[in-house]
Structures are given as structure tokens and as C-alpha cells.
Amino acid sequence: MNLKNKYGLMYSVQKPKKKSVLRWFIVFLVLVQLSLIWPIYPLVGHIEPFVLGIPFSIIWVLLCLLLSFFGLLAFFIWENQE
């Protein structure tokens, strides 16, 4: 057994840096999803102003969806760099 890769009581195949990036990615996704429920959404959940003829509340949901998608895409690309 190679003791250089031992972290705690279990052996890990991941480096500790990846775990911290994963933690920040999960926090990012949780914040994006929380922006779609009660504490934040009522602040932006109005029909007016219109953006390109679409109510702002729908633009907010689309923006959160795009943030989640591009965040997931960036995490996927970062994770597969090796």
C-alpha cells in the first residue's frame, strides 16, 4: 500500500483540492436554486419591466437556468482536465 495517498481513515483517489472545488460548486448551485424561492424571488417576481417583450420574472428564471447550466459545464470541463 502506498501511504502517500492516505487521507484520514480511508484511502482516497481524489486530491483534496477537488473536494474544495466540489464544495464551492454545490454552494453555487444551492444559491442559484434558492434565488427561485421565497426570500429572493418575490423581490424580482414582477411582470414589469419587460425585457425583449418578456416579463422580468420569466427572464429571472431563465437567467438562473443559464447560470446553473454554465456552472455545471465549467465544473465538468475543470474536472476532466486531467
VENJO-V625399 format. One record per residue. RES is the residue in three letters. BURIAL is I if it has 9 or more other C-alpha atoms within 8 Angstrom, else O. Layout:
RES_BURIAL + RES_BURIAL
This chain:
MET_O + ASN_O + LEU_O + LYS_O + ASN_O + LYS_I + TYR_O + GLY_O + LEU_O + MET_O + TYR_O + SER_O + VAL_O + GLN_O + LYS_O + PRO_O + LYS_O + LYS_I + LYS_I + SER_O + VAL_O + LEU_O + ARG_O + TRP_O + PHE_I + ILE_O + VAL_O + PHE_O + LEU_I + VAL_O + LEU_O + VAL_I + GLN_I + LEU_I + SER_I + LEU_I + ILE_I + TRP_O + PRO_O + ILE_I + TYR_I + PRO_I + LEU_O + VAL_I + GLY_I + HIS_I + ILE_O + GLU_O + PRO_O + PHE_I + VAL_O + LEU_O + GLY_O + ILE_O + PRO_I + PHE_I + SER_I + ILE_O + ILE_I + TRP_I + VAL_I + LEU_O + LEU_O + CYS_I + LEU_O + LEU_O + LEU_I + SER_I + PHE_O + PHE_O + GLY_I + LEU_O + LEU_O + ALA_O + PHE_I + PHE_O + ILE_O + TRP_O + GLU_O + ASN_O + GLN_O + GLU_O
